[in-house]
Amino acid sequence: MKRFTNICHSLISRLIFLVGLILLVSISTWAYFNIEYQQKNAINGIIEEVDRLGNTIKLGTHYAMMLNSRDDINEIIKNIGRQEGIENVRIYNKEGQIKYSNKPGEVDRVTSIKAEACDVCHRTDPPMEEVDIHSRTRIFDTSEGYRLIAIISPIYSEPGCSPGPCHVHPQDKRVLGALDVVVSLEKTDKGVLAYKTRIIVLAVISFLATSAMIGTFLMIFVNRPIKKLISWTTLIAHGQFHSGMEAERDDVIGQLAIAIDQMGNQINEKQAELTRQREEYQELFELVPCYITLQDRNLRLLRYNREYIKKFNPHPGDYCYKAYKGRSERCEQCPVILTFEDGKSHASEEMGVTKDGIRSYWIVQTSPIRDADGNIVAVMETSLDTTQMKRLEEKIRKSEEKYRVIFNNIPTAVFVIDIQDFTILDCNDGVKIGYGYDKEEVLGDSFLNLFEPTEHEHYSRQIPTAAALTQVRQLTKGGKTIYTNMRISPSEYLGKKALLITSADVTKRLMAEQQLIQASKMATLGEMATGIAHELNQPLSVIKTASSFLIKKVKKEEKIQETILRTMAEEIDSHVDRASKIINHLREFGRKSEVKKEKVPVNEALEKAVDIFSQQLKLREIEVVKDLQPNLPPVLANSNRLEQVFINLLINARDAIEEKLEKTGDRSASKKIFLKTRTQLGNVIIEIGDTGMGIPPSVLDKIFEPFFTTKKVGRGTGLGLAISYGIVQDYEGTIRVETVENEGSKFIVQIPTPGEA
């Protein structure tokens, strides 16, 4: 029974059975249709022969019927009926009476019109005159056990019948009677039976032979290789991945063997990878720097990692609330219970005491663990220790409080503004002192509103890119103008990009500087008085000479030529303009300078400074050598203040040349002042050099200090270079000196152009 069960469950047995069944059905179907075909052909052949026999009988008896020779007709029918296989030959009249038969006992017997032979035509009224041969054919069994086939054929009236002396039918009667020929099928049936037997035997032999060949083929070429493959896969299933499998054939079975061998190798690799990953995940579980526990529905600890053991020293089966917090009952809001209830992850923040007695804080995150059916069997609780973070938060809070106090008590105004729209996000209490606004009044307002409306666009471009802005003109709450120095640095405020601006009010310092600069101007003007008087004396002398000439001519009543009068008028006019220009220049220079910056052409300011000193320098035989670059870009400054810088440097150059003459007494020495302007890397460079005494190295680092001077008492205040240094710095420039003792000095002023400032 076991062997039979194995055979039934065998793939080859099932395959043989299926193939055999298909072969059996195919051969049986072929045999059935072949027999049916041959049987049908045999019957059709017999029908044709019987029909041909009937036609032969009708033709054979035709002449006798025309002569009405009954004996001849009987003799013909008897002779035909004696032939082998012919059972009956009958001739019926139209009333169904047998008039002639090879069996004398049937003559004159009347057959029912509804009998099987007659009903084929007499089922309609009037009876049908023409019926196809198959409808006139009938097959039936005999009591001796064989079949008979009968064909009834109508006997039609012919034109030659009606004139005869024996004719008794009406002339319009077409069917006179019927001929019924019955033939035995015994011999035919025996032949068909023999043919069936041969076909069936052939089918059985073909089925058995084909099945045997297919079975042998499957056993040799399929069953044996499959058994080998099964044994190999069994070895793979037991972990023996290197079975030494080799493909013996190149067909599908061979390819399957190769595939199984590759599968074994891949499974081996995957198994090794899984083992490595399992060990890796186990190591991660143990070494991950947070607490990990697995808990059941009763909150008992099923498993925990090394970090948890290090902090809490639990025992298997402990309740989590006891191991974590030393409690005797579970927490009111337990994320593990919530996860068991809804299957979702939950989080909470917990506090407890470690085994060392240290208060600790941690953040809990839970995740459900499900079985194969989707049921929650445990919950994994991951806890991240935030104790250090809590301590840092406390330190940060205290630090923020400390720096908030410092921020609010800085004596200068501090703003935190949005880098995009300049909205004031925060400010300190110094805003009240510097601008007169309460903190609540400026928060949310635009920082640009502290500038004059005409300068909003300018500072909206300057503020985001500049690190510092000096002498910025702003407005207080009362509309008063103040000047501030700003330091700007990028920062962040509440997660947004911001700018931290420190604004120091320098209005008082600027006013003091302005007064100091104005005093320096007055001293310069006093020092230049002699030269200016001489400068004005020349145009006044020309005007005086011309006016005296005109008065003399008028008194003598002499006529003055038009050309002379025009020339004198033009001279007077030009010298008046020259005197006016000198006076206006002095008035402009002596005027108090504004702090506001504007674009200033450097060459023009330098020329104005030289014009004031031109006469003085000529009197002292000092030559001015100019090398001015044309089309210099303007600088952002104040023309009046920049001119004062150049005048201070020209005075120093003049005094250095005169000092050298006094010390050396060499009147043939070079007396030159060199003026040069150029551009370099976005800056305008102004160089003012001389051929004077130079500056001793011992005092070189002090020359820009206020009230320091190397000149004799009464010849200098010591403020010129200090003021010049401050002015240049206000314009974000630099001033330095290159000097060689007893040969001369060169002061180099560098001021950035507006695009580079």
C-alpha positions in Angstrom: 0.0 0.0 0.0 2.9 2.4 0.8 4.5 1.6 -2.6 1.1 2.1 -4.3 0.7 5.4 -2.5 4.2 6.5 -3.5 3.4 5.6 -7.1 0.2 7.5 -7.0 1.9 10.6 -5.6 4.8 10.3 -8.0 5.1 13.0 -10.6 6.2 10.5 -13.3 3.2 8.2 -12.5 0.9 11.2 -12.8 2.6 12.3 -16.0 2.4 8.7 -17.5 -1.2 8.5 -16.5 -2.0 11.9 -18.0 -0.1 11.2 -21.2 -1.7 7.7 -21.5 -5.1 9.1 -20.9 -4.6 11.7 -23.6 -3.2 9.0 -25.9 -6.1 6.7 -25.1 -8.7 9.4 -25.8 -6.9 10.3 -29.0 -6.6 6.8 -30.3 -10.2 5.9 -29.2 -11.5 9.0 -30.9 -9.6 8.1 -34.0 -10.8 4.5 -34.0 -14.4 5.6 -33.3 -14.6 8.1 -36.2 -12.7 5.7 -38.5 -15.2 2.8 -37.8 -18.1 5.2 -38.2 -16.7 6.4 -41.4 -16.0 2.9 -42.8 -19.5 1.7 -41.6 -21.2 4.6 -43.2 -19.3 4.1 -46.5 -20.3 0.4 -46.5 -24.0 1.2 -45.9 -24.0 3.9 -48.5 -22.4 1.4 -51.0 -25.0 -1.2 -50.2 -27.8 1.3 -50.6 -26.4 2.3 -54.0 -26.2 -1.4 -55.0 -29.7 -2.2 -53.8 -31.1 0.9 -55.5 -29.2 -0.2 -58.7 -30.7 -3.7 -58.3 -34.2 -2.2 -58.0 -33.7 -0.2 -61.1 -32.4 -3.3 -62.8 -35.5 -5.3 -61.8 -37.8 -2.5 -63.0 -35.9 -2.4 -66.3 -36.0 -6.3 -66.5 -39.8 -6.5 -65.9 -40.6 -3.4 -68.0 -41.1 -5.3 -71.2 -43.2 -8.0 -69.6 -45.3 -5.4 -67.9 -46.0 -3.7 -71.2 -47.2 -7.0 -72.6 -49.0 -7.7 -69.4 -47.2 -11.0 -69.2 -47.6 -12.0 -65.5 -45.8 -15.3 -65.8 -42.7 -13.7 -67.2 -42.8 -11.1 -64.4 -43.1 -13.8 -61.7 -40.3 -15.8 -63.3 -38.0 -12.8 -63.4 -38.7 -11.9 -59.8 -38.2 -15.5 -58.7 -34.9 -15.8 -60.5 -33.7 -12.6 -59.0 -34.8 -13.6 -55.5 -32.7 -16.8 -55.8 -29.5 -14.8 -55.7 -27.4 -14.8 -52.6 -28.2 -12.0 -50.2 -31.5 -11.1 -51.7 -34.3 -11.8 -49.2 -37.4 -10.4 -50.8 -38.5 -8.8 -54.1 -42.1 -7.5 -54.0 -44.2 -5.3 -56.3 -47.1 -3.5 -54.7 -50.1 -1.9 -56.4 -51.2 1.5 -55.3 -53.7 0.0 -52.7 -50.7 -1.8 -51.0 -51.5 -5.3 -52.3 -48.5 -7.5 -53.2 -49.0 -8.4 -56.8 -45.6 -10.1 -57.4 -43.1 -11.7 -54.9 -40.2 -14.1 -55.0 -42.1 -15.8 -52.1 -45.5 -17.1 -53.6 -47.2 -17.1 -50.3 -47.1 -13.3 -50.1 -48.9 -12.7 -53.4 -52.2 -10.9 -53.1 -51.6 -10.1 -49.5 -52.6 -6.5 -48.7 -50.3 -4.4 -46.6 -51.4 -1.4 -44.6 -50.8 1.9 -46.4 -49.5 3.3 -43.1 -47.0 0.5 -42.8 -43.3 1.4 -42.6 -42.6 0.9 -46.3 -45.6 2.8 -47.6 -45.8 5.6 -45.0 -42.8 7.3 -46.4 -45.0 8.5 -49.3 -48.5 8.2 -47.9 -47.9 10.4 -44.8 -49.3 13.3 -46.9 -52.5 13.6 -48.8 -52.2 13.3 -51.7 -49.2 11.0 -51.4 -45.8 12.3 -52.5 -44.7 11.2 -55.9 -40.9 11.7 -55.4 -38.9 10.9 -52.3 -35.1 10.8 -51.9 -33.3 7.4 -51.6 -32.4 7.8 -47.9 -36.0 8.4 -47.0 -37.0 5.3 -49.0 -34.4 3.1 -47.3 -35.0 1.2 -44.1 -32.8 -1.1 -42.0 -34.3 -3.6 -39.6 -33.3 -6.8 -37.7 -34.4 -10.3 -38.3 -35.2 -13.0 -35.8 -32.1 -14.9 -37.0 -29.9 -12.1 -35.6 -28.7 -10.3 -38.6 -30.0 -7.1 -40.3 -31.8 -6.4 -43.5 -31.8 -3.3 -45.7 -34.8 -2.5 -47.9 -35.4 0.1 -50.5 -38.8 0.8 -51.9 -39.0 2.4 -55.3 -42.0 3.9 -57.0 -43.2 2.5 -60.4 -44.3 5.4 -62.6 -46.9 5.4 -65.4 -45.3 5.8 -68.8 -46.8 7.2 -72.0 -46.7 3.6 -73.5 -48.9 2.2 -70.8 -52.2 3.9 -71.4 -52.8 2.8 -75.0 -52.3 -0.9 -74.1 -55.3 -3.3 -73.9 -54.5 -4.1 -70.3 -54.3 -0.6 -68.9 -56.8 -0.1 -66.1 -55.5 3.2 -64.6 -56.5 6.7 -65.4 -54.2 8.4 -67.8 -53.4 11.2 -65.2 -52.3 8.7 -62.6 -48.5 8.9 -62.4 -47.5 6.3 -59.7 -48.9 2.8 -60.5 -47.2 0.9 -57.7 -43.9 0.3 -55.8 -41.0 -2.2 -56.0 -39.6 -3.3 -52.6 -36.2 -4.9 -52.6 -34.9 -6.4 -49.3 -31.2 -7.4 -49.1 -29.5 -9.2 -46.2 -26.7 -7.3 -44.3 -25.3 -10.4 -42.6 -22.2 -10.6 -44.7 -21.7 -6.8 -44.6 -22.1 -6.7 -40.8 -19.6 -9.5 -40.4 -17.1 -7.5 -42.5 -17.7 -4.4 -40.5 -17.4 -6.3 -37.2 -14.1 -7.8 -38.4 -12.9 -4.3 -39.4 -13.9 -2.9 -35.9 -12.0 -5.7 -34.3 -8.9 -5.0 -36.2 -9.2 -1.2 -35.6 -9.7 -1.8 -31.8 -6.8 -4.2 -31.7 -4.6 -1.8 -33.6 -5.6 1.1 -31.3 -4.9 -1.0 -28.1 -1.5 -2.1 -29.5 -0.7 1.5 -30.5 -1.7 2.7 -27.1 0.3 0.2 -25.2 3.4 0.6 -27.4 3.3 4.4 -27.3 2.6 4.3 -23.5 5.5 2.0 -23.0 7.9 4.1 -25.0 6.7 7.3 -23.3 6.9 5.7 -19.9 10.4 4.3 -20.6 11.5 7.7 -21.9 10.1 9.5 -18.8 11.6 7.0 -16.4 15.1 7.3 -18.0 15.3 10.9 -19.0 12.9 12.5 -16.5 12.3 10.3 -13.4 16.0 9.5 -12.7 17.2 13.1 -13.1 14.3 14.4 -11.0 15.2 12.0 -8.2 18.7 13.2 -8.3 17.5 16.8 -8.2 15.2 15.9 -5.3 18.1 14.4 -3.4 20.2 17.4 -4.1 17.5 19.8 -3.0 17.0 17.7 0.2 20.7 18.2 0.9 20.3 22.0 0.4 17.3 22.0 2.7 19.5 20.3 5.4 22.1 23.0 4.9 24.5 21.1 2.7 24.7 23.9 0.1 27.9 22.5 -1.7 26.5 19.2 -3.0 28.9 18.9 -5.9 26.0 18.9 -8.4 27.0 18.8 -12.0 24.8 19.0 -15.1 25.0 15.8 -17.1 22.9 17.1 -20.0 22.4 20.4 -21.8 18.6 20.1 -21.9 16.0 21.7 -19.5 16.9 19.1 -16.8 20.5 20.1 -17.1 19.7 23.7 -16.9 17.5 23.0 -13.9 20.4 21.2 -12.2 22.6 24.2 -12.9 19.9 26.5 -11.5 19.6 24.4 -8.3 23.3 24.4 -7.9 23.4 28.2 -8.3 20.5 28.4 -5.9 22.4 26.4 -3.4 25.4 28.8 -3.7 23.2 31.8 -3.4 21.4 30.4 -0.4 24.7 29.7 1.1 25.8 33.3 0.5 22.5 34.7 1.8 22.7 32.4 4.8 26.1 33.7 5.6 24.9 37.3 5.1 21.8 36.7 7.3 24.1 35.2 10.0 26.4 38.2 9.8 23.4 40.6 9.9 21.9 38.7 12.9 25.2 39.0 14.7 25.4 42.6 13.7 21.9 43.4 14.8 22.5 41.5 18.0 25.6 43.6 18.6 23.7 46.8 17.8 20.9 45.8 20.1 23.4 45.3 22.9 25.7 48.3 22.2 23.2 50.9 21.1 23.5 53.9 23.4 19.9 53.9 24.6 17.7 51.7 26.8 15.9 49.0 24.9 13.4 46.6 26.5 10.8 44.1 25.3 7.7 43.9 27.5 4.6 41.7 27.5 1.0 42.7 28.3 1.7 42.5 32.0 4.6 45.0 31.6 7.1 42.2 32.4 10.6 42.5 30.9 11.2 39.8 28.3 14.5 41.1 27.1 16.8 44.2 27.5 20.1 45.4 26.2 23.4 46.0 27.9 22.9 49.8 28.4 19.7 49.1 30.3 21.5 46.7 32.6 24.3 49.2 33.2 21.8 51.9 34.4 19.1 49.9 36.2 20.4 46.4 37.0 17.1 44.6 36.2 16.2 40.9 36.5 14.3 38.7 34.0 10.6 38.9 34.7 10.8 42.2 36.6 8.0 44.8 36.0 9.2 47.7 34.0 7.9 50.3 36.5 9.8 48.6 39.3 13.0 48.3 37.3 12.8 51.9 36.0 11.3 53.8 38.9 11.1 51.4 41.8 7.3 51.7 41.8 4.9 49.0 43.1 2.3 49.7 40.5 2.3 50.8 36.8 2.3 54.4 35.7 -1.0 56.2 35.0 0.0 57.1 31.5 1.9 54.1 30.2 2.9 54.2 26.5 3.4 50.4 26.4 -0.3 49.8 27.5 -1.5 52.3 24.9 0.5 50.5 22.2 -1.0 47.2 23.2 -4.5 48.8 23.0 -4.3 50.5 19.6 -1.3 49.0 17.9 0.3 52.5 17.3 3.6 54.0 18.4 3.5 56.3 21.5 6.0 58.6 23.1 6.4 60.1 26.5 9.0 61.8 28.7 9.8 60.0 31.9 11.9 60.6 35.0 13.4 58.1 37.4 16.4 57.1 39.5 19.2 54.9 38.3 20.9 52.2 40.4 23.5 54.8 41.4 20.8 56.9 42.9 21.1 59.6 40.2 18.0 61.4 39.0 17.7 60.8 35.2 15.4 61.8 32.4 14.6 59.9 29.3 12.3 60.1 26.2 10.3 56.9 25.6 9.2 55.6 22.1 7.2 52.4 21.8 6.7 50.1 18.8 4.4 46.9 18.6 5.9 43.5 17.8 3.4 41.2 15.9 3.3 37.5 15.2 2.6 35.9 11.8 -1.1 36.5 12.3 -0.7 40.2 13.0 -1.4 39.9 16.8 0.6 42.1 19.1 2.7 39.7 21.2 5.1 42.2 22.8 6.1 45.9 22.7 9.6 47.3 22.2 10.3 50.3 24.4 13.3 52.5 23.3 14.4 55.1 25.8 16.9 57.9 25.1 18.6 59.4 28.1 18.2 63.2 28.1 19.7 63.8 31.5 22.7 65.7 30.1 20.4 67.6 27.7 18.2 68.6 30.6 21.2 69.9 32.5 22.4 71.8 29.4 18.9 73.2 29.0 19.1 74.5 32.5 22.5 76.0 31.9 21.3 77.5 28.6 18.3 79.0 30.4 20.5 80.6 33.0 22.9 81.8 30.3 20.1 83.2 28.2 18.8 85.1 31.3 22.3 86.4 31.9 22.9 87.5 28.3 19.4 89.0 28.2 20.3 91.2 31.2 23.6 92.1 29.4 21.7 92.7 26.2 19.2 95.0 27.8 21.8 97.0 29.8 24.2 97.7 26.9 24.5 101.5 26.9 24.2 101.6 23.1 21.1 100.7 21.1 21.1 97.1 19.8 18.6 95.9 17.1 17.8 92.5 15.8 16.2 92.9 12.4 14.9 90.6 9.7 17.4 90.3 6.8 14.6 90.3 4.2 12.2 93.1 5.1 14.2 94.9 7.9 11.5 94.4 10.4 12.7 95.0 14.0 12.4 91.6 15.7 14.0 92.6 19.0 15.9 95.5 20.6 17.4 96.5 24.0 16.6 99.3 26.4 19.3 101.4 24.8 16.8 102.3 22.1 15.0 104.4 24.6 18.1 106.3 25.5 19.4 106.8 21.9 16.2 107.2 19.9 13.5 108.1 22.5 11.3 105.1 21.6 10.0 102.5 24.0 10.7 98.9 23.0 7.1 98.1 22.2 6.9 101.1 19.8 9.6 99.8 17.4 9.0 96.0 17.6 7.4 94.9 14.3 8.3 98.3 12.6 10.8 98.7 9.8 14.3 99.6 10.8 14.4 101.9 7.7 11.9 104.2 9.4 14.8 105.5 11.6 16.4 107.0 8.4 15.2 109.9 6.4 12.6 108.8 3.7 15.0 109.8 0.9 17.7 107.5 2.1 15.5 104.3 2.6 16.5 102.8 -0.8 20.2 103.6 -0.3 20.4 101.9 3.2 18.2 98.9 2.1 21.1 98.1 -0.2 23.9 99.0 2.2 22.7 97.3 5.4 22.6 93.6 4.2 26.1 93.7 2.7 28.1 96.1 5.0 30.0 95.1 8.1 30.0 98.6 9.5 28.5 102.0 8.6 30.0 105.2 10.0 28.4 108.6 10.6 24.9 107.4 9.6 22.3 110.1 9.8 19.2 109.0 11.6 16.0 110.4 13.2 14.9 110.2 16.8 11.3 109.9 18.0 11.1 113.7 18.2 12.4 114.2 14.7 15.9 115.2 15.8 18.8 114.3 13.6 21.6 112.2 15.2 24.7 110.6 13.8 25.5 107.0 14.6 28.2 104.4 13.9 26.8 100.9 13.2 28.3 97.5 13.5 26.4 94.9 11.5 26.8 91.1 11.8 24.7 88.2 10.5 22.8 86.2 13.1 19.8 84.0 13.7 16.7 84.8 15.7 14.0 82.2 16.4 15.2 80.1 13.4 15.1 83.1 11.0 18.1 84.7 9.4 18.6 88.1 11.0 21.1 91.0 11.4 22.4 92.1 14.7 23.0 95.9 14.6 24.8 97.8 17.3 24.2 101.6 16.9 26.4 104.0 18.9 25.4 107.7 19.0 28.5 109.8 17.8 26.7 113.1 17.4 28.5 114.9 20.2 31.8 113.5 19.2 31.2 114.7 15.6 30.2 118.1 16.8 33.5 118.3 18.8 35.4 117.1 15.8 33.7 119.7 13.6 34.6 122.4 16.0 38.2 121.2 16.1 38.3 120.9 12.3 36.8 124.4 12.0 39.5 125.8 14.4 42.1 124.1 12.3 40.6 125.7 9.2 40.7 129.1 10.9 44.3 128.6 11.8 45.0 127.5 8.2 43.3 130.6 6.9 45.3 132.8 9.3 48.5 131.1 8.1 47.5 131.7 4.5 46.5 135.3 5.0 49.7 136.8 3.6 49.5 134.7 0.5 45.8 135.4 0.0 46.4 139.1 0.4 49.1 139.0 -2.2 46.8 136.9 -4.4 44.1 139.5 -4.1 46.5 142.4 -4.5 47.3 141.6 -8.1 43.7 141.9 -9.5 43.1 145.0 -7.3 46.3 146.6 -8.8 45.0 146.0 -12.3 41.6 147.4 -11.4 43.2 150.4 -9.7 45.5 151.1 -12.8 42.6 150.9 -15.2 40.3 153.1 -13.1 43.1 155.7 -12.7 43.6 155.8 -16.5 39.8 156.3 -17.0 39.6 159.1 -14.5 42.6 160.9 -16.0 41.1 160.7 -19.5 37.7 161.9 -18.2 39.3 164.9 -16.5 41.1 165.9 -19.6 38.0 165.2 -21.6 40.0 163.1 -24.0 38.3 160.5 -26.1 39.3 156.9 -25.4 39.6 154.6 -28.3 37.0 151.8 -28.4 39.6 149.0 -28.7 41.4 150.4 -25.6 38.2 150.8 -23.7 37.0 147.3 -24.6 40.4 145.8 -23.5 40.4 147.7 -20.2 36.8 146.6 -19.5 37.6 143.0 -20.2 40.7 143.1 -17.9 38.7 144.8 -15.1 35.9 142.1 -15.5 38.3 139.2 -15.5 40.3 140.4 -12.5 37.0 141.1 -10.6 36.0 137.4 -11.4 39.4 136.2 -10.2 39.1 138.1 -6.9 35.5 137.0 -6.4 36.6 133.3 -7.0 39.3 133.6 -4.4 37.0 135.2 -1.9 34.2 132.6 -2.6 36.7 129.8 -2.3 37.9 131.2 1.1 34.3 131.6 2.3 33.4 128.1 1.2 36.5 126.6 2.8 36.0 128.5 6.0 32.3 127.4 6.2 31.5 124.6 8.7 31.5 121.3 6.9 28.6 118.9 6.8 28.8 115.4 7.8 26.8 114.1 4.9 28.7 112.3 2.2 28.4 112.9 -1.5 30.3 111.9 -4.7 33.4 114.1 -4.9 35.8 114.3 -7.9 39.2 114.0 -6.3 41.2 115.9 -8.9 38.9 118.9 -8.6 39.3 119.0 -4.8 43.0 118.7 -5.1 43.1 121.6 -7.7 41.1 123.8 -5.4 43.6 123.2 -2.5 46.5 124.0 -4.8 44.8 127.2 -6.0 44.8 128.6 -2.5 48.5 128.0 -2.1 49.6 128.7 -5.6 50.7 132.3 -4.9 52.4 131.3 -1.7 54.3 128.6 -3.4 55.4 130.9 -6.2 56.7 133.4 -3.7 58.7 130.6 -2.1 59.9 129.4 -5.5 58.4 125.9 -4.8 57.4 124.0 -8.0 54.3 121.9 -8.1 54.7 118.8 -10.3 51.3 117.3 -11.2 50.6 113.8 -12.5 46.8 113.5 -12.3 45.0 110.6 -13.9 42.1 111.9 -16.0 38.5 110.5 -15.5 39.1 109.3 -12.0 35.9 107.8 -10.5 34.4 109.9 -7.7 34.7 108.9 -4.0 32.1 109.1 -1.3 33.1 112.0 0.9 32.6 115.7 1.6 34.4 118.1 -0.8 35.2 120.7 1.9 36.6 118.2 4.3 38.6 116.4 1.7 40.0 119.7 0.5 41.1 120.4 4.1 43.0 117.1 4.1 44.9 118.1 1.0 45.6 121.6 2.3 47.0 120.2 5.6 49.3 117.9 3.6 50.4 120.8 1.3 51.2 123.0 4.3 53.3 120.1 5.8 55.1 119.7 2.4 55.8 123.5 2.2 57.0 123.7 5.8 59.3 120.6 5.3 60.9 122.2 2.2 61.5 125.5 4.1 62.8 123.7 7.2 65.4 121.9 5.0 66.5 125.3 3.5 66.8 126.8 7.0 68.9 123.9 8.2 71.2 123.4 5.1 71.2 127.0 3.8 71.5 125.5 0.3 69.4 127.7 -1.9 70.1 125.6 -5.0 68.5 122.5 -3.4 65.4 121.1 -5.2 62.2 122.7 -4.0 59.3 120.5 -5.4 55.9 119.2 -4.3 54.7 116.2 -6.2 51.0 115.5 -6.8 49.8 112.2 -8.2 46.4 110.5 -8.5 45.6 107.0 -9.8 43.2 104.1 -9.4 44.1 100.7 -8.0 41.8 97.7 -7.2 38.6 99.9 -6.8 40.4 102.6 -4.8 41.5 106.1 -5.6 45.1 106.8 -4.6 46.3 110.4 -3.9 50.0 110.9 -3.4 51.5 114.2 -2.0 55.3 114.2 -1.8 58.0 116.7 -1.2 61.8 117.2 -1.2 61.9 118.3 2.4 63.7 117.0 5.5 61.8 113.8 5.8 60.5 112.3 9.1 62.9 110.8 11.7 62.2 107.1 12.3 61.9 107.7 16.0 58.8 109.8 15.7 57.2 108.1 12.7 54.7 106.2 14.7 53.5 109.4 16.5 52.8 111.7 13.6 49.1 111.1 13.5 48.6 111.7 17.2 46.8 114.9 18.2 49.0 117.8 19.2 52.2 116.1 18.1 54.4 118.2 15.9 58.0 118.4 14.8 57.8 122.0 13.9 59.1 124.9 15.9 57.0 126.5 18.6 54.4 128.8 17.1 54.6 127.3 13.7 52.2 124.3 14.2 49.3 123.1 16.3 49.9 119.4 15.9 46.3 118.9 14.8 46.7 118.9 11.0 47.6 115.2 10.5 45.4 114.0 13.3 42.4 115.7 11.8 43.3 114.5 8.3 43.7 110.9 9.6 40.2 111.1 11.2 38.6 112.5 8.1 40.1 109.8 5.8 39.0 107.1 8.3 35.4 108.5 8.2 35.5 107.8 4.5 36.7 104.2 5.1 40.1 105.1 3.7 43.6 104.9 4.9 46.5 107.4 5.1 50.2 106.4 5.4 53.6 107.9 4.9 56.7 106.8 3.1 59.8 108.9 4.1 63.6 109.1 3.8 65.3 111.4 6.2 66.9 114.5 4.6 65.4 113.5 1.2 61.7 114.0 1.6 58.3 112.3 2.5 55.3 111.1 0.6 51.8 110.9 2.1 49.6 108.3 0.4 45.8 108.6 0.8 43.6 105.7 -0.3 39.8 106.1 -0.5 37.5 103.4 -1.9 35.1 104.2 -4.7 31.4 104.0 -3.9 31.1 100.5 -5.4 33.9 99.2 -3.2 33.2 101.1 0.0 
